[in-house]
């Protein structure tokens, strides 16, 4: 298929994404229960639901993810047999949520050729907790929608009053988090991970003056909050041994115990070099012709709104110290007046580790690091990229999606230009590439997969590091080495 290349060499990272080719291309989806993918299932094909004489079929499927995942499956059932199964499987008891998070989903493409060969490009299996049914009895059929989420939704519904450690035997932070996760329901495993430059994962530790590898020792209280809120509160004053914040993501990719991943902020620190192409999933060509899988590209640029999302300008004095603390301008060109001074509460572990003189300042630094790790929406430049469906793992697993980028080559629309001599028009694009939006470093913040009525579309949520909010002035859109545009009036 013909393809416009424009300024592709300037912005390309990895392979160029191309539209799927085949004599017949059809979306594929499957839902089953249990750990064995060969269990009786419902699909989009003619052999769907063999246990009910092929009378139930998937009508539509939507899967979305960022730090967690969710699924919505619409099923058309001529006899109502499958409805009974789903009614049995939805979550009904808090203490059984761990065992019930076994609704497996798989989707992708079936590509076949006239010579009889074919291949299936499918996603990894994702597991969900079925939460509720929406049912419609009409025209002699049963149409129902099953909704599923990761186990985190059940975590939000529970409150805890446990105390980990005591004054005589204080407990390290990592141990306290693992103990909390495995006490009472819903139970889950916890991993403390960082992504290394070579793509492998390792376990992060905490700063030396904050307890070292296993974190500070203290008495940890839940205060009647849910497990995730409690873990966030415990982590708030502390940073990793690389002085970074932590983001919580859910791993729904395995049929093992549900797992919460506490991931070190994968974003480069201010001034830290980034090997952009090593984390890129490839290059998309926008407005390049039929070779490209891009359906639409919708960017928004709003610097004023991003200022409001910046963290506070500092913290007013608290019980430990009456001195106001100014926020450090981490990767931001904004003035010290941007943001407001406000009180922060100092928890017991921060008081024990830092003492009254440093507790406010160190807690503020911890808040700033965690906010930077989690609040990617503060970037002024965001976009929605709709492409031909792509079930690749990095567009499915929150853990793999977290530090992934795509390169975009945005080719300007073509116009008729006069040659100036013959008077005949030339069908040209001038300039060929959009220099503001073409960039190697569009960060993926979320992905949505929709299969419906014979089509499969993946929608990627993207953000671009912008000077004045997430980087100092004078840095290109997307950061150093992105090949991006450098605005003249950035602060």
C-alpha angles and dihedrals in degrees: 000000000000116000135186112228102188109165094344096136090058095055106022120127118176121334124344110251112237135188116267112262126208143118091254125017121185133170117249129205135167136182125191140157127239133026096291113085088202092066115116107290146182118234141165092259138089092261093057118138099004090178088067097042092264094295099132127065139171110255098181140355131197124183123178135178146171115141089348137014139239137181137201119192124186114203129190112207123185095191106026094237096123091049089067090054094051092046088056094049103049115107113271106154129047095216091055099049092100092057093040095055089093104107102128122206128190128172144161140107136318108209116190135179135210092251089066098256122124143167135204119226102195140167126248112269112269123200125215141180107242105228111172147356131225111199134192123184109196141135093011093301138095117231117183139167122219117201124200136180139180116274091264091086089063089048090059090057096059131074127203138200100184122139117210115206128355139232092270096046113025117196129227114247097244092051091047092053092049092047091051093048092055098043118091123340139341092042126190142161123254129215126190105208142170126189112235123212091257091057097255124124127237134172115265126219133206129256116286093245089049099060100288123241099353096037132242122327114237146125107279121204129190098207093205095299129130119266097259094048089048093051091049091050092050092049096045100094096040137076136195123264087264090057093250137132129245132242124199118223132171122237108213095159100098135061089224124095113317110266134207112206117207100200127193111240104275093200115106116256117248106291093007114134118240127204093219101184093051088067097039122112091202145284127295121201113214117208090002101130137254095326092068123083091211113120099175141347120205116181127180127197120197119152095170092059091048091058089062089055094054114111119259122292089242143301131283119231118286138192093290097049132008092209118108114234120217117218116246112242097239109190092334131115093201122119124260088253091065105107129013138272113249140166119261127197117240113217123215098258092053090051091050095046102040104023126224095295097056104025096091095044095046093045089052091051090049091050091050093051094048092045091053089050095050107028101070089147089077089081111108096221119063135158145184116223117193114196140167106286114286119185095185114147093245089060092048112038115068089209093056095039094055100090101021126125137190127209116227126201106192112197115201119237117270122251136181111258124187116239092218094228112056096025090233118130125242120215100229144145113226114215096017097214133040100241095197098054102030106096142147094220112062104146119219111231100167145353134210126195120200125184113182137147096350097316133102120196129177117204117200122200109214137185132190124212106246130198116251095030110042100007137028122268118275092039117118122251104274094027132266118340092016093113086229134151118277110215115219099221103043117134 
